[in-house]
Amino acid sequence: MNKDSNTTTPNGVCNRNVFKSIYVANLEQLRNYLYYKCGDLDEAEDIAQMAFMTLWEKCKVVIFEKAKSFVFTVANNLFLKKLRSDGVALKFIKEANTNINNDNPEDILISDELMNKIETVISELPEKQREVFSFE
């Protein structure tokens, strides 16, 4: 018996033609569903592709009749996982941004005065040396 990726299990989706028919029949609907949820077409396409990859990897345990619900469930779980991950990153960014501007007015004044002194000293340098400090 041949054990390549074209073999099929009873009622399974490991046959390339069966898998392709499931893919063609459900890709657009799955992508649209994910696009509705996330609002980003590229992201929706990526998640849909990952869901179909998972179906192919687990083709020996997924029966044909459940393939569509399997792909939609996997896609939804991938979307939620990404959403949680993005939420953690966003929380970190918000916390980092709140720490940036917590200087008191005295610190801001000292910082501004220091920057003015630096700019004055740089402006007194010869032109070739000033180029090193150019921020343009």
N, CA, C and O atoms as a GROMACS GRO file, in nm:
protein
  544
    1MET      N    1   0.085  -0.119   0.000
    1MET     CA    2   0.000   0.000   0.000
    1MET      C    3   0.089   0.124   0.000
    1MET      O    4   0.185   0.132   0.077
    2ASN      N    5   0.058   0.217  -0.082
    2ASN     CA    6   0.133   0.342  -0.094
    2ASN      C    7   0.098   0.436   0.020
    2ASN      O    8  -0.020   0.459   0.047
    3LYS      N    9   0.199   0.490   0.087
    3LYS     CA   10   0.172   0.577   0.202
    3LYS      C   11   0.208   0.722   0.172
    3LYS      O   12   0.249   0.794   0.262
    4ASP      N   13   0.194   0.766   0.047
    4ASP     CA   14   0.223   0.906   0.017
    4ASP      C   15   0.103   0.993   0.051
    4ASP      O   16   0.003   0.944   0.104
    5SER      N   17   0.113   1.122   0.020
    5SER     CA   18   0.008   1.215   0.059
    5SER      C   19  -0.119   1.200  -0.024
    5SER      O   20  -0.218   1.268   0.004
    6ASN      N   21  -0.121   1.115  -0.124
    6ASN     CA   22  -0.241   1.092  -0.203
    6ASN      C   23  -0.327   0.979  -0.148
    6ASN      O   24  -0.437   0.954  -0.198
    7THR      N   25  -0.280   0.912  -0.046
    7THR     CA   26  -0.361   0.804   0.009
    7THR      C   27  -0.480   0.862   0.081
    7THR      O   28  -0.478   0.978   0.124
    8THR      N   29  -0.582   0.783   0.094
    8THR     CA   30  -0.702   0.831   0.159
    8THR      C   31  -0.741   0.737   0.271
    8THR      O   32  -0.719   0.616   0.264
    9THR      N   33  -0.797   0.793   0.373
    9THR     CA   34  -0.851   0.713   0.482
    9THR      C   35  -1.001   0.705   0.461
    9THR      O   36  -1.057   0.788   0.388
   10PRO      N   37  -1.067   0.610   0.520
   10PRO     CA   38  -1.211   0.602   0.502
   10PRO      C   39  -1.277   0.733   0.542
   10PRO      O   40  -1.260   0.778   0.656
   11ASN      N   41  -1.349   0.794   0.453
   11ASN     CA   42  -1.418   0.921   0.475
   11ASN      C   43  -1.323   1.035   0.510
   11ASN      O   44  -1.370   1.138   0.560
   12GLY      N   45  -1.194   1.022   0.486
   12GLY     CA   46  -1.097   1.125   0.520
   12GLY      C   47  -1.073   1.223   0.407
   12GLY      O   48  -1.132   1.210   0.299
   13VAL      N   49  -0.988   1.321   0.431
   13VAL     CA   50  -0.962   1.426   0.333
   13VAL      C   51  -0.816   1.426   0.289
   13VAL      O   52  -0.766   1.529   0.242
   14CYS      N   53  -0.746   1.313   0.304
   14CYS     CA   54  -0.604   1.308   0.268
   14CYS      C   55  -0.581   1.297   0.118
   14CYS      O   56  -0.468   1.317   0.073
   15ASN      N   57  -0.679   1.266   0.043
   15ASN     CA   58  -0.666   1.262  -0.102
   15ASN      C   59  -0.656   1.405  -0.153
   15ASN      O   60  -0.736   1.491  -0.115
   16ARG      N   61  -0.558   1.431  -0.238
   16ARG     CA   62  -0.536   1.567  -0.287
   16ARG      C   63  -0.660   1.624  -0.356
   16ARG      O   64  -0.692   1.742  -0.338
   17ASN      N   65  -0.728   1.543  -0.434
   17ASN     CA   66  -0.847   1.592  -0.505
   17ASN      C   67  -0.960   1.625  -0.408
   17ASN      O   68  -1.032   1.723  -0.427
   18VAL      N   69  -0.975   1.543  -0.304
   18VAL     CA   70  -1.078   1.570  -0.203
   18VAL      C   71  -1.043   1.698  -0.128
   18VAL      O   72  -1.129   1.784  -0.106
   19PHE      N   73  -0.917   1.709  -0.089
   19PHE     CA   74  -0.873   1.830  -0.017
   19PHE      C   75  -0.893   1.954  -0.104
   19PHE      O   76  -0.942   2.057  -0.057
   20LYS      N   77  -0.854   1.944  -0.231
   20LYS     CA   78  -0.868   2.057  -0.322
   20LYS      C   79  -1.015   2.098  -0.336
   20LYS      O   80  -1.046   2.217  -0.341
   21SER      N   81  -1.104   2.001  -0.343
   21SER     CA   82  -1.246   2.034  -0.356
   21SER      C   83  -1.297   2.106  -0.230
   21SER      O   84  -1.379   2.197  -0.240
   22ILE      N   85  -1.250   2.064  -0.114
   22ILE     CA   86  -1.288   2.131   0.011
   22ILE      C   87  -1.231   2.273   0.013
   22ILE      O   88  -1.298   2.369   0.052
   23TYR      N   89  -1.106   2.286  -0.030
   23TYR     CA   90  -1.038   2.415  -0.034
   23TYR      C   91  -1.112   2.513  -0.126
   23TYR      O   92  -1.142   2.625  -0.087
   24VAL      N   93  -1.139   2.468  -0.247
   24VAL     CA   94  -1.205   2.554  -0.345
   24VAL      C   95  -1.345   2.592  -0.300
   24VAL      O   96  -1.388   2.706  -0.318
   25ALA      N   97  -1.416   2.497  -0.242
   25ALA     CA   98  -1.554   2.521  -0.201
   25ALA      C   99  -1.566   2.615  -0.082
   25ALA      O  100  -1.669   2.680  -0.065
   26ASN      N  101  -1.462   2.622   0.002
   26ASN     CA  102  -1.476   2.695   0.128
   26ASN      C  103  -1.382   2.814   0.147
   26ASN      O  104  -1.403   2.893   0.239
   27LEU      N  105  -1.281   2.828   0.064
   27LEU     CA  106  -1.182   2.935   0.086
   27LEU      C  107  -1.245   3.073   0.086
   27LEU      O  108  -1.221   3.151   0.178
   28GLU      N  109  -1.323   3.105  -0.015
   28GLU     CA  110  -1.379   3.240  -0.025
   28GLU      C  111  -1.471   3.271   0.093
   28GLU      O  112  -1.465   3.380   0.150
   29GLN      N  113  -1.555   3.176   0.130
   29GLN     CA  114  -1.646   3.198   0.242
   29GLN      C  115  -1.569   3.215   0.373
   29GLN      O  116  -1.602   3.301   0.454
   30LEU      N  117  -1.466   3.133   0.393
   30LEU     CA  118  -1.386   3.144   0.514
   30LEU      C  119  -1.311   3.277   0.517
   30LEU      O  120  -1.307   3.344   0.620
   31ARG      N  121  -1.252   3.315   0.405
   31ARG     CA  122  -1.180   3.442   0.399
   31ARG      C  123  -1.274   3.560   0.427
   31ARG      O  124  -1.237   3.652   0.501
   32ASN      N  125  -1.392   3.558   0.371
   32ASN     CA  126  -1.489   3.665   0.395
   32ASN      C  127  -1.531   3.670   0.541
   32ASN      O  128  -1.546   3.778   0.599
   33TYR      N  129  -1.552   3.554   0.600
   33TYR     CA  130  -1.587   3.546   0.742
   33TYR      C  131  -1.476   3.608   0.828
   33TYR      O  132  -1.504   3.686   0.919
   34LEU      N  133  -1.353   3.572   0.798
   34LEU     CA  134  -1.240   3.626   0.875
   34LEU      C  135  -1.220   3.775   0.849
   34LEU      O  136  -1.185   3.850   0.940
   35TYR      N  137  -1.242   3.817   0.725
   35TYR     CA  138  -1.231   3.959   0.692
   35TYR      C  139  -1.335   4.040   0.770
   35TYR      O  140  -1.307   4.150   0.817
   36TYR      N  141  -1.456   3.984   0.781
   36TYR     CA  142  -1.561   4.048   0.860
   36TYR      C  143  -1.518   4.062   1.006
   36TYR      O  144  -1.544   4.164   1.070
   37LYS      N  145  -1.450   3.960   1.058
   37LYS     CA  146  -1.409   3.962   1.199
   37LYS      C  147  -1.291   4.055   1.225
   37LYS      O  148  -1.289   4.127   1.325
   38CYS      N  149  -1.192   4.053   1.135
   38CYS     CA  150  -1.069   4.128   1.166
   38CYS      C  151  -1.054   4.259   1.088
   38CYS      O  152  -0.979   4.347   1.129
   39GLY      N  153  -1.124   4.274   0.975
   39GLY     CA  154  -1.118   4.397   0.899
   39GLY      C  155  -0.991   4.415   0.818
   39GLY      O  156  -0.966   4.524   0.766
   40ASP      N  157  -0.911   4.311   0.806
   40ASP     CA  158  -0.786   4.318   0.730
   40ASP      C  159  -0.783   4.200   0.634
   40ASP      O  160  -0.774   4.085   0.677
   41LEU      N  161  -0.791   4.228   0.505
   41LEU     CA  162  -0.801   4.122   0.405
   41LEU      C  163  -0.677   4.034   0.404
   41LEU      O  164  -0.688   3.911   0.394
   42ASP      N  165  -0.559   4.094   0.414
   42ASP     CA  166  -0.435   4.014   0.415
   42ASP      C  167  -0.431   3.921   0.536
   42ASP      O  168  -0.394   3.804   0.525
   43GLU      N  169  -0.470   3.974   0.649
   43GLU     CA  170  -0.474   3.894   0.771
   43GLU      C  171  -0.574   3.780   0.757
   43GLU      O  172  -0.548   3.667   0.798
   44ALA      N  173  -0.690   3.810   0.699
   44ALA     CA  174  -0.793   3.708   0.679
   44ALA      C  175  -0.742   3.597   0.588
   44ALA      O  176  -0.764   3.479   0.615
   45GLU      N  177  -0.673   3.634   0.482
   45GLU     CA  178  -0.617   3.534   0.391
   45GLU      C  179  -0.511   3.449   0.458
   45GLU      O  180  -0.506   3.328   0.438
   46ASP      N  181  -0.425   3.512   0.539
   46ASP     CA  182  -0.321   3.437   0.611
   46ASP      C  183  -0.383   3.335   0.707
   46ASP      O  184  -0.340   3.220   0.711
   47ILE      N  185  -0.481   3.378   0.782
   47ILE     CA  186  -0.545   3.288   0.879
   47ILE      C  187  -0.617   3.175   0.806
   47ILE      O  188  -0.612   3.060   0.849
   48ALA      N  189  -0.683   3.206   0.696
   48ALA     CA  190  -0.752   3.102   0.619
   48ALA      C  191  -0.651   2.999   0.568
   48ALA      O  192  -0.676   2.878   0.575
   49GLN      N  193  -0.538   3.045   0.517
   49GLN     CA  194  -0.436   2.952   0.468
   49GLN      C  195  -0.383   2.864   0.582
   49GLN      O  196  -0.363   2.744   0.563
   50MET      N  197  -0.361   2.924   0.698
   50MET     CA  198  -0.314   2.845   0.812
   50MET      C  199  -0.417   2.740   0.854
   50MET      O  200  -0.381   2.629   0.893
   51ALA      N  201  -0.544   2.776   0.846
   51ALA     CA  202  -0.649   2.681   0.882
   51ALA      C  203  -0.651   2.564   0.785
   51ALA      O  204  -0.665   2.449   0.828
   52PHE      N  205  -0.636   2.591   0.656
   52PHE     CA  206  -0.632   2.482   0.559
   52PHE      C  207  -0.504   2.398   0.573
   52PHE      O  208  -0.506   2.278   0.548
   53MET      N  209  -0.395   2.461   0.611
   53MET     CA  210  -0.272   2.384   0.638
   53MET      C  211  -0.294   2.288   0.755
   53MET      O  212  -0.249   2.174   0.752
   54THR      N  213  -0.364   2.336   0.857
   54THR     CA  214  -0.394   2.251   0.972
   54THR      C  215  -0.483   2.135   0.930
   54THR      O  216  -0.464   2.023   0.976
   55LEU      N  217  -0.580   2.162   0.843
   55LEU     CA  218  -0.665   2.054   0.792
   55LEU      C  219  -0.580   1.950   0.721
   55LEU      O  220  -0.600   1.830   0.741
   56TRP      N  221  -0.487   1.993   0.638
   56TRP     CA  222  -0.402   1.898   0.566
   56TRP      C  223  -0.316   1.817   0.662
   56TRP      O  224  -0.299   1.697   0.644
   57GLU      N  225  -0.263   1.883   0.765
   57GLU     CA  226  -0.181   1.814   0.864
   57GLU      C  227  -0.260   1.711   0.943
   57GLU      O  228  -0.206   1.608   0.984
   58LYS      N  229  -0.387   1.737   0.964
   58LYS     CA  230  -0.471   1.647   1.043
   58LYS      C  231  -0.572   1.572   0.956
   58LYS      O  232  -0.677   1.529   1.005
   59CYS      N  233  -0.541   1.558   0.829
   59CYS     CA  234  -0.637   1.500   0.735
   59CYS      C  235  -0.676   1.357   0.770
   59CYS      O  236  -0.784   1.312   0.733
   60LYS      N  237  -0.591   1.285   0.840
   60LYS     CA  238  -0.622   1.145   0.873
   60LYS      C  239  -0.726   1.132   0.984
   60LYS      O  240  -0.787   1.026   1.000
   61VAL      N  241  -0.748   1.239   1.060
   61VAL     CA  242  -0.846   1.231   1.169
   61VAL      C  243  -0.973   1.309   1.142
   61VAL      O  244  -1.070   1.298   1.216
   62VAL      N  245  -0.973   1.390   1.035
   62VAL     CA  246  -1.090   1.470   1.002
   62VAL      C  247  -1.169   1.399   0.893
   62VAL      O  248  -1.116   1.366   0.787
   63ILE      N  249  -1.294   1.375   0.920
   63ILE     CA  250  -1.378   1.312   0.818
   63ILE      C  251  -1.432   1.418   0.724
   63ILE      O  252  -1.447   1.534   0.760
   64PHE      N  253  -1.461   1.376   0.602
   64PHE     CA  254  -1.502   1.467   0.497
   64PHE      C  255  -1.622   1.552   0.539
   64PHE      O  256  -1.624   1.673   0.514
   65GLU      N  257  -1.719   1.492   0.602
   65GLU     CA  258  -1.842   1.564   0.639
   65GLU      C  259  -1.816   1.674   0.742
   65GLU      O  260  -1.896   1.767   0.752
   66LYS      N  261  -1.707   1.665   0.817
   66LYS     CA  262  -1.676   1.764   0.921
   66LYS      C  263  -1.565   1.860   0.880
   66LYS      O  264  -1.523   1.944   0.960
   67ALA      N  265  -1.517   1.849   0.758
   67ALA     CA  266  -1.401   1.929   0.716
   67ALA      C  267  -1.431   2.078   0.721
   67ALA      O  268  -1.347   2.156   0.768
   68LYS      N  269  -1.546   2.120   0.673
   68LYS     CA  270  -1.579   2.263   0.671
   68LYS      C  271  -1.585   2.318   0.814
   68LYS      O  272  -1.527   2.423   0.842
   69SER      N  273  -1.655   2.250   0.902
   69SER     CA  274  -1.664   2.300   1.039
   69SER      C  275  -1.528   2.296   1.107
   69SER      O  276  -1.498   2.383   1.189
   70PHE      N  277  -1.444   2.197   1.074
   70PHE     CA  278  -1.309   2.190   1.130
   70PHE      C  279  -1.228   2.313   1.088
   70PHE      O  280  -1.164   2.376   1.172
   71VAL      N  281  -1.231   2.346   0.959
   71VAL     CA  282  -1.153   2.459   0.908
   71VAL      C  283  -1.203   2.590   0.968
   71VAL      O  284  -1.122   2.676   1.005
   72PHE      N  285  -1.333   2.607   0.979
   72PHE     CA  286  -1.387   2.729   1.038
   72PHE      C  287  -1.352   2.740   1.187
   72PHE      O  288  -1.321   2.848   1.236
   73THR      N  289  -1.356   2.628   1.257
   73THR     CA  290  -1.321   2.629   1.400
   73THR      C  291  -1.174   2.662   1.418
   73THR      O  292  -1.138   2.744   1.503
   74VAL      N  293  -1.088   2.598   1.339
   74VAL     CA  294  -0.945   2.626   1.348
   74VAL      C  295  -0.918   2.773   1.315
   74VAL      O  296  -0.840   2.839   1.384
   75ALA      N  297  -0.981   2.824   1.210
   75ALA     CA  298  -0.961   2.964   1.171
   75ALA      C  299  -1.006   3.059   1.282
   75ALA      O  300  -0.937   3.156   1.312
   76ASN      N  301  -1.120   3.031   1.340
   76ASN     CA  302  -1.168   3.116   1.449
   76ASN      C  303  -1.072   3.113   1.568
   76ASN      O  304  -1.043   3.216   1.628
   77ASN      N  305  -1.021   2.994   1.602
   77ASN     CA  306  -0.926   2.983   1.712
   77ASN      C  307  -0.796   3.056   1.682
   77ASN      O  308  -0.739   3.121   1.770
   78LEU      N  309  -0.750   3.047   1.557
   78LEU     CA  310  -0.629   3.121   1.518
   78LEU      C  311  -0.651   3.272   1.528
   78LEU      O  312  -0.563   3.346   1.573
   79PHE      N  313  -0.769   3.316   1.485
   79PHE     CA  314  -0.802   3.458   1.494
   79PHE      C  315  -0.803   3.504   1.639
   79PHE      O  316  -0.746   3.609   1.671
   80LEU      N  317  -0.867   3.427   1.727
   80LEU     CA  318  -0.872   3.464   1.869
   80LEU      C  319  -0.734   3.464   1.932
   80LEU      O  320  -0.703   3.550   2.015
   81LYS      N  321  -0.652   3.368   1.894
   81LYS     CA  322  -0.514   3.364   1.946
   81LYS      C  323  -0.438   3.488   1.904
   81LYS      O  324  -0.366   3.549   1.984
   82LYS      N  325  -0.453   3.527   1.777
   82LYS     CA  326  -0.386   3.648   1.728
   82LYS      C  327  -0.439   3.772   1.799
   82LYS      O  328  -0.362   3.862   1.833
   83LEU      N  329  -0.569   3.776   1.821
   83LEU     CA  330  -0.630   3.889   1.891
   83LEU      C  331  -0.575   3.902   2.033
   83LEU      O  332  -0.543   4.012   2.077
   84ARG      N  333  -0.564   3.790   2.103
   84ARG     CA  334  -0.507   3.793   2.238
   84ARG      C  335  -0.362   3.839   2.234
   84ARG      O  336  -0.320   3.919   2.317
   85SER      N  337  -0.287   3.789   2.137
   85SER     CA  338  -0.147   3.826   2.124
   85SER      C  339  -0.134   3.976   2.096
   85SER      O  340  -0.050   4.044   2.155
   86ASP      N  341  -0.217   4.027   2.004
   86ASP     CA  342  -0.215   4.170   1.974
   86ASP      C  343  -0.255   4.252   2.096
   86ASP      O  344  -0.203   4.362   2.117
   87GLY      N  345  -0.348   4.200   2.176
   87GLY     CA  346  -0.393   4.271   2.295
   87GLY      C  347  -0.281   4.285   2.396
   87GLY      O  348  -0.266   4.390   2.459
   88VAL      N  349  -0.201   4.180   2.413
   88VAL     CA  350  -0.088   4.184   2.505
   88VAL      C  351   0.015   4.285   2.456
   88VAL      O  352   0.068   4.363   2.534
   89ALA      N  353   0.041   4.284   2.326
   89ALA     CA  354   0.138   4.380   2.269
   89ALA      C  355   0.087   4.522   2.285
   89ALA      O  356   0.164   4.612   2.320
   90LEU      N  357  -0.041   4.544   2.259
   90LEU     CA  358  -0.099   4.677   2.272
   90LEU      C  359  -0.092   4.726   2.417
   90LEU      O  360  -0.062   4.842   2.442
   91LYS      N  361  -0.119   4.637   2.510
   91LYS     CA  362  -0.112   4.673   2.653
   91LYS      C  363   0.030   4.714   2.689
   91LYS      O  364   0.051   4.812   2.761
   92PHE      N  365   0.130   4.640   2.638
   92PHE     CA  366   0.269   4.673   2.664
   92PHE      C  367   0.304   4.810   2.607
   92PHE      O  368   0.370   4.890   2.672
   93ILE      N  369   0.259   4.836   2.484
   93ILE     CA  370   0.287   4.965   2.420
   93ILE      C  371   0.222   5.079   2.497
   93ILE      O  372   0.284   5.184   2.516
   94LYS      N  373   0.098   5.060   2.541
   94LYS     CA  374   0.031   5.165   2.618
   94LYS      C  375   0.104   5.193   2.748
   94LYS      O  376   0.120   5.309   2.787
   95GLU      N  377   0.149   5.088   2.816
   95GLU     CA  378   0.223   5.107   2.941
   95GLU      C  379   0.354   5.179   2.915
   95GLU      O  380   0.395   5.265   2.993
   96ALA      N  381   0.420   5.144   2.806
   96ALA     CA  382   0.547   5.210   2.773
   96ALA      C  383   0.524   5.357   2.740
   96ALA      O  384   0.604   5.442   2.778
   97ASN      N  385   0.415   5.388   2.670
   97ASN     CA  386   0.386   5.528   2.635
   97ASN      C  387   0.349   5.610   2.757
   97ASN      O  388   0.380   5.729   2.761
   98THR      N  389   0.283   5.552   2.855
   98THR     CA  390   0.248   5.629   2.975
   98THR      C  391   0.371   5.663   3.056
   98THR      O  392   0.372   5.763   3.129
   99ASN      N  393   0.475   5.582   3.046
   99ASN     CA  394   0.597   5.609   3.120
   99ASN      C  395   0.686   5.714   3.053
   99ASN      O  396   0.774   5.771   3.117
  100ILE      N  397   0.664   5.739   2.926
  100ILE     CA  398   0.749   5.831   2.852
  100ILE      C  399   0.728   5.976   2.896
  100ILE      O  400   0.825   6.048   2.917
  101ASN      N  401   0.605   6.019   2.910
  101ASN     CA  402   0.575   6.159   2.937
  101ASN      C  403   0.536   6.186   3.082
  101ASN      O  404   0.449   6.269   3.108
  102ASN      N  405   0.597   6.117   3.173
  102ASN     CA  406   0.568   6.139   3.314
  102ASN      C  407   0.668   6.233   3.380
  102ASN      O  408   0.678   6.238   3.503
  103ASP      N  409   0.742   6.309   3.298
  103ASP     CA  410   0.838   6.403   3.353
  103ASP      C  411   0.765   6.522   3.413
  103ASP      O  412   0.660   6.565   3.364
  104ASN      N  413   0.822   6.572   3.519
  104ASN     CA  414   0.762   6.692   3.576
  104ASN      C  415   0.813   6.814   3.499
  104ASN      O  416   0.912   6.804   3.426
  105PRO      N  417   0.749   6.928   3.513
  105PRO     CA  418   0.787   7.048   3.436
  105PRO      C  419   0.933   7.089   3.456
  105PRO      O  420   0.997   7.138   3.363
  106GLU      N  421   0.985   7.070   3.575
  106GLU     CA  422   1.125   7.107   3.600
  106GLU      C  423   1.220   7.023   3.515
  106GLU      O  424   1.316   7.075   3.459
  107ASP      N  425   1.193   6.891   3.505
  107ASP     CA  426   1.277   6.804   3.423
  107ASP      C  427   1.268   6.841   3.276
  107ASP      O  428   1.368   6.837   3.204
  108ILE      N  429   1.149   6.878   3.231
  108ILE     CA  430   1.131   6.918   3.092
  108ILE      C  431   1.210   7.046   3.064
  108ILE      O  432   1.274   7.058   2.960
  109LEU      N  433   1.206   7.142   3.157
  109LEU     CA  434   1.280   7.267   3.141
  109LEU      C  435   1.430   7.241   3.136
  109LEU      O  436   1.501   7.297   3.052
  110ILE      N  437   1.479   7.157   3.226
  110ILE     CA  438   1.622   7.124   3.228
  110ILE      C  439   1.662   7.056   3.098
  110ILE      O  440   1.767   7.086   3.041
  111SER      N  441   1.579   6.966   3.050
  111SER     CA  442   1.606   6.896   2.924
  111SER      C  443   1.610   6.993   2.807
  111SER      O  444   1.698   6.983   2.721
  112ASP      N  445   1.515   7.087   2.803
  112ASP     CA  446   1.513   7.187   2.696
  112ASP      C  447   1.638   7.276   2.701
  112ASP      O  448   1.697   7.306   2.598
  113GLU      N  449   1.677   7.317   2.822
  113GLU     CA  450   1.796   7.401   2.837
  113GLU      C  451   1.921   7.325   2.792
  113GLU      O  452   2.007   7.382   2.725
  114LEU      N  453   1.930   7.199   2.828
  114LEU     CA  454   2.044   7.118   2.788
  114LEU      C  455   2.049   7.104   2.636
  114LEU      O  456   2.156   7.114   2.576
  115MET      N  457   1.935   7.081   2.575
  115MET     CA  458   1.929   7.068   2.429
  115MET      C  459   1.972   7.199   2.363
  115MET      O  460   2.043   7.197   2.263
  116ASN      N  461   1.930   7.313   2.418
  116ASN     CA  462   1.973   7.443   2.364
  116ASN      C  463   2.123   7.461   2.374
  116ASN      O  464   2.186   7.512   2.281
  117LYS      N  465   2.182   7.421   2.487
  117LYS     CA  466   2.327   7.432   2.504
  117LYS      C  467   2.400   7.343   2.404
  117LYS      O  468   2.500   7.384   2.345
  118ILE      N  469   2.349   7.224   2.385
  118ILE     CA  470   2.412   7.132   2.289
  118ILE      C  471   2.406   7.190   2.149
  118ILE      O  472   2.505   7.186   2.076
  119GLU      N  473   2.292   7.244   2.111
  119GLU     CA  474   2.278   7.303   1.978
  119GLU      C  475   2.371   7.423   1.961
  119GLU      O  476   2.427   7.444   1.853
  120THR      N  477   2.386   7.501   2.067
  120THR     CA  478   2.476   7.617   2.061
  120THR      C  479   2.620   7.572   2.040
  120THR      O  480   2.691   7.627   1.956
  121VAL      N  481   2.664   7.473   2.115
  121VAL     CA  482   2.801   7.423   2.104
  121VAL      C  483   2.824   7.364   1.966
  121VAL      O  484   2.929   7.386   1.905
  122ILE      N  485   2.728   7.289   1.917
  122ILE     CA  486   2.742   7.229   1.783
  122ILE      C  487   2.750   7.337   1.676
  122ILE      O  488   2.827   7.325   1.581
  123SER      N  489   2.672   7.443   1.691
  123SER     CA  490   2.673   7.550   1.591
  123SER      C  491   2.806   7.624   1.588
  123SER      O  492   2.840   7.684   1.486
  124GLU      N  493   2.884   7.619   1.697
  124GLU     CA  494   3.014   7.686   1.702
  124GLU      C  495   3.125   7.600   1.644
  124GLU      O  496   3.238   7.647   1.626
  125LEU      N  497   3.096   7.475   1.615
  125LEU     CA  498   3.197   7.386   1.556
  125LEU      C  499   3.220   7.421   1.409
  125LEU      O  500   3.132   7.478   1.345
  126PRO      N  501   3.338   7.385   1.357
  126PRO     CA  502   3.361   7.402   1.213
  126PRO      C  503   3.259   7.317   1.134
  126PRO      O  504   3.206   7.218   1.186
  127GLU      N  505   3.234   7.356   1.010
  127GLU     CA  506   3.128   7.293   0.930
  127GLU      C  507   3.147   7.142   0.916
  127GLU      O  508   3.049   7.068   0.928
  128LYS      N  509   3.268   7.095   0.892
  128LYS     CA  510   3.292   6.952   0.875
  128LYS      C  511   3.255   6.876   1.002
  128LYS      O  512   3.200   6.766   0.993
  129GLN      N  513   3.283   6.930   1.117
  129GLN     CA  514   3.251   6.864   1.244
  129GLN      C  515   3.101   6.872   1.272
  129GLN      O  516   3.044   6.780   1.331
  130ARG      N  517   3.038   6.980   1.229
  130ARG     CA  518   2.892   6.994   1.248
  130ARG      C  519   2.816   6.888   1.171
  130ARG      O  520   2.711   6.842   1.216
  131GLU      N  521   2.868   6.848   1.054
  131GLU     CA  522   2.800   6.749   0.972
  131GLU      C  523   2.779   6.618   1.048
  131GLU      O  524   2.681   6.548   1.025
  132VAL      N  525   2.868   6.587   1.137
  132VAL     CA  526   2.857   6.463   1.216
  132VAL      C  527   2.733   6.468   1.305
  132VAL      O  528   2.672   6.365   1.331
  133PHE      N  529   2.697   6.586   1.350
  133PHE     CA  530   2.585   6.601   1.442
  133PHE      C  531   2.456   6.641   1.373
  133PHE      O  532   2.356   6.669   1.439
  134SER      N  533   2.458   6.645   1.240
  134SER     CA  534   2.340   6.684   1.166
  134SER      C  535   2.231   6.577   1.179
  134SER      O  536   2.258   6.458   1.162
  135PHE      N  537   2.108   6.620   1.209
  135PHE     CA  538   1.998   6.527   1.228
  135PHE      C  539   1.900   6.532   1.112
  135PHE      O  540   1.785   6.488   1.126
  136GLU      N  541   1.942   6.584   0.999
  136GLU     CA  542   1.854   6.597   0.884
  136GLU      C  543   1.868   6.480   0.791
  136GLU      O  544   1.801   6.475   0.688
   0.00000   0.00000   0.00000
